[in-house]
Amino acid sequence: MEIRDPIPDSPGIATQTPAEQRQETRRHGRSLIRGRALVAFAFAMLALFGLITAMVLFLSPLTLDVPITREVQEITWSPAGTLLEAVSWIGFSPQNFIWPVIVIVGVALLFRRLVEAVFLALATVAESACNLVKLLVHRTRPTADLVHVIGDIKTYSFPSGHVCQYVLFFGFSFYLAFTLMKHGPLRTALLVLCGALVLLVGPSRIWMGQHWASDVLGSYTLGLGLLLMIIWGYRGWEARRVTDQHKATGG
């Protein structure tokens, strides 16, 4: 697998022409604006999550969640059901502890990307925010008298831990593959895999009757907000790395 740096090494300022220096300044300015936009969008997602949480606390699931769940459960095509169950299976214990460790260790040792491995670990740990909200909201899961339920889970329902974990871990993995890997079949396959898992885990949790639609929607907004903050932190590290390179080359 070929890995490329997301920000190419730049020549020192002292060796640049005035035009190159102006171009470099504009590039850093655009990067700063994108970083601020990233943080703003992250806070917007977290604010939306707060609104969804308030709706969960004050509205009955009979209002919207039950009709949505029943509509999703109209999917009766056997291969589709098998796929949706398989998507959720990845997020259950013990496998949901095993594959993140394998990926993180692989990134650190096989590709010698220690910082990326650390941020992947941070994305994994960030899921604990979801578990904290579960304890605060203590919403019960869907019951068999309202919708079809596959499996019996005793933990609280809002927000979905599966969705939070997938958005954070596979979302950041998608970002790393998109920015670091050279174009090729392996990069494409990783992007499709990570993207598909993030997109399918929500419908999977609803289809299995283990979460309400609002659980899933809340998890997507919480997970995306946290993911954008992690990406912002990673971009900040990248910016400092480039600055250090400039200083080392006489900039």
Solvent accessible surface area in square Angstrom, and as a share of the most:
residue,aa,sasa,rsa
1,M,105,0.47
2,E,115,0.52
3,I,52,0.26
4,R,82,0.30
5,D,59,0.30
6,P,35,0.22
7,I,38,0.19
8,P,96,0.60
9,D,97,0.50
10,S,16,0.11
11,P,76,0.48
12,G,2,0.02
13,I,60,0.31
14,A,83,0.64
15,T,99,0.57
16,Q,16,0.07
17,T,70,0.40
18,P,95,0.60
19,A,56,0.43
20,E,76,0.34
21,Q,67,0.30
22,R,138,0.50
23,Q,108,0.48
24,E,20,0.09
25,T,96,0.56
26,R,131,0.48
27,R,66,0.24
28,H,66,0.29
29,G,30,0.29
30,R,118,0.43
31,S,35,0.22
32,L,99,0.49
33,I,114,0.58
34,R,124,0.45
35,G,9,0.09
36,R,159,0.58
37,A,57,0.45
38,L,37,0.19
39,V,29,0.17
40,A,63,0.49
41,F,100,0.42
42,A,0,0.00
43,F,119,0.49
44,A,50,0.39
45,M,30,0.13
46,L,50,0.25
47,A,69,0.54
48,L,71,0.35
49,F,21,0.09
50,G,39,0.37
51,L,104,0.52
52,I,10,0.05
53,T,22,0.13
54,A,41,0.32
55,M,84,0.38
56,V,15,0.09
57,L,99,0.49
58,F,169,0.70
59,L,88,0.44
60,S,58,0.37
61,P,40,0.25
62,L,108,0.54
63,T,79,0.46
64,L,107,0.53
65,D,9,0.05
66,V,6,0.04
67,P,70,0.44
68,I,72,0.37
69,T,0,0.00
70,R,122,0.44
71,E,123,0.55
72,V,31,0.18
73,Q,32,0.14
74,E,120,0.54
75,I,73,0.37
76,T,120,0.70
77,W,175,0.61
78,S,81,0.52
79,P,69,0.43
80,A,22,0.17
81,G,5,0.05
82,T,91,0.53
83,L,93,0.46
84,L,12,0.06
85,E,70,0.31
86,A,50,0.39
87,V,5,0.03
88,S,0,0.00
89,W,154,0.54
90,I,46,0.23
91,G,6,0.06
92,F,61,0.25
93,S,76,0.49
94,P,86,0.54
95,Q,25,0.11
96,N,24,0.12
97,F,132,0.55
98,I,93,0.47
99,W,37,0.13
100,P,4,0.03
101,V,89,0.51
102,I,113,0.57
103,V,56,0.32
104,I,31,0.16
105,V,70,0.40
106,G,23,0.23
107,V,25,0.14
108,A,22,0.17
109,L,133,0.66
110,L,134,0.67
111,F,64,0.27
112,R,213,0.78
113,R,45,0.16
114,L,122,0.61
115,V,41,0.24
116,E,3,0.01
117,A,3,0.03
118,V,85,0.49
119,F,29,0.12
120,L,2,0.01
121,A,36,0.28
122,L,86,0.43
123,A,0,0.00
124,T,38,0.22
125,V,97,0.56
126,A,19,0.15
127,E,31,0.14
128,S,63,0.41
129,A,34,0.26
130,C,1,0.00
131,N,69,0.35
132,L,104,0.52
133,V,23,0.13
134,K,20,0.09
135,L,121,0.60
136,L,126,0.63
137,V,13,0.07
138,H,109,0.49
139,R,27,0.10
140,T,102,0.59
141,R,34,0.12
142,P,9,0.06
143,T,66,0.38
144,A,85,0.66
145,D,117,0.61
146,L,51,0.25
147,V,8,0.05
148,H,117,0.52
149,V,42,0.24
150,I,46,0.23
151,G,49,0.47
152,D,111,0.58
153,I,47,0.24
154,K,170,0.72
155,T,85,0.49
156,Y,88,0.34
157,S,0,0.00
158,F,0,0.00
159,P,0,0.00
160,S,0,0.00
161,G,13,0.12
162,H,17,0.08
163,V,0,0.00
164,C,1,0.00
165,Q,8,0.04
166,Y,0,0.00
167,V,6,0.03
168,L,0,0.00
169,F,3,0.01
170,F,19,0.08
171,G,13,0.12
172,F,0,0.00
173,S,19,0.12
174,F,78,0.32
175,Y,45,0.17
176,L,15,0.07
177,A,7,0.06
178,F,107,0.45
179,T,25,0.14
180,L,8,0.04
181,M,10,0.05
182,K,91,0.39
183,H,150,0.67
184,G,29,0.28
185,P,123,0.78
186,L,87,0.43
187,R,18,0.07
188,T,76,0.44
189,A,57,0.44
190,L,52,0.26
191,L,26,0.13
192,V,98,0.57
193,L,97,0.48
194,C,9,0.05
195,G,20,0.19
196,A,36,0.28
197,L,13,0.07
198,V,28,0.16
199,L,130,0.65
200,L,55,0.28
201,V,0,0.00
202,G,0,0.00
203,P,52,0.33
204,S,0,0.00
205,R,1,0.00
206,I,15,0.08
207,W,34,0.12
208,M,11,0.05
209,G,0,0.00
210,Q,9,0.04
211,H,1,0.01
212,W,7,0.02
213,A,13,0.10
214,S,22,0.14
215,D,0,0.00
216,V,8,0.05
217,L,97,0.48
218,G,0,0.00
219,S,0,0.00
220,Y,56,0.21
221,T,7,0.04
222,L,10,0.05
223,G,0,0.00
224,L,56,0.28
225,G,0,0.00
226,L,38,0.19
227,L,13,0.06
228,L,16,0.08
229,M,58,0.26
230,I,13,0.06
231,I,14,0.07
232,W,118,0.41
233,G,24,0.23
234,Y,2,0.01
235,R,64,0.23
236,G,25,0.24
237,W,65,0.23
238,E,5,0.02
239,A,43,0.34
240,R,151,0.55
241,R,48,0.17
242,V,1,0.00
243,T,59,0.34
244,D,83,0.43
245,Q,44,0.20
246,H,17,0.08
247,K,140,0.59
248,A,90,0.70
249,T,76,0.44
250,G,49,0.47
251,G,48,0.46
